[in-house]
Amino acid sequence: MTEYRKKDAKKVLDFLEKLGSRIENQAFASDLSEDKALIDQISASRKDRESGRIYNKEEGLEYLREKVEEFERKQNL
């Protein structure tokens, strides 16, 4: 195989790899766009942001601790 053909073959292979990657990414995005739980979570996050309920790191951790404790209390009933 000539050097010219090797370069062409590499370009084609690179193109096919990029194309395959794009197709996989689109399929993944499509799957995510149909995930109701994820869509609900994003919607809730947007509502929180719009209403000013944005937590810094410490506030977020405290919120999560409270939710875990609340969940554990309900499990022990």
C-alpha positions in Angstrom: 0.0 0.0 0.0 1.4 3.4 -0.9 2.0 6.1 1.6 -0.8 8.1 0.0 -3.3 5.2 0.4 -2.3 4.7 4.0 -3.0 8.4 4.8 -6.4 8.2 3.1 -7.2 5.0 4.9 -6.3 6.6 8.2 -8.5 9.7 7.4 -11.4 7.4 6.6 -10.9 5.4 9.8 -10.7 8.6 11.9 -13.9 9.8 10.2 -15.8 6.6 10.9 -14.7 6.6 14.5 -15.9 10.1 15.0 -19.1 9.3 13.2 -19.6 6.2 15.5 -19.0 8.3 18.5 -21.5 10.9 17.5 -24.1 8.2 16.9 -23.5 6.8 20.3 -23.7 10.2 21.9 -27.0 10.9 20.2 -28.4 7.6 21.3 -27.3 8.3 24.8 -28.9 11.8 24.7 -32.1 10.3 23.3 -32.2 7.8 26.2 -31.7 10.6 28.7 -34.4 12.7 27.1 -36.9 9.9 27.7 -35.9 9.3 31.3 -38.9 10.6 33.3 -37.2 10.6 36.7 -34.3 12.6 35.2 -36.6 15.1 33.6 -38.5 15.5 36.8 -35.3 16.1 38.7 -34.1 18.7 36.2 -37.5 20.5 36.4 -37.4 20.5 40.2 -33.9 21.9 40.1 -35.0 24.7 37.7 -37.9 25.6 40.0 -35.5 25.7 43.0 -33.2 28.0 41.1 -36.0 30.3 40.0 -37.3 30.6 43.6 -33.9 31.3 45.0 -33.4 27.9 46.7 -29.8 27.4 45.7 -27.5 25.8 48.2 -23.8 26.3 48.7 -21.7 23.2 49.6 -22.4 23.3 53.3 -26.1 24.0 52.9 -26.4 21.2 50.4 -24.7 18.7 52.6 -26.9 19.7 55.6 -30.0 19.4 53.4 -29.0 15.9 52.3 -28.2 14.9 55.9 -31.7 16.0 57.0 -33.3 14.1 54.1 -31.4 11.0 55.0 -32.4 11.2 58.6 -36.0 11.9 57.6 -35.9 8.8 55.4 -34.4 6.6 58.1 -37.0 7.8 60.6 -39.8 6.7 58.2 -38.1 3.3 57.7 -38.1 2.7 61.4 -41.8 3.3 61.9 
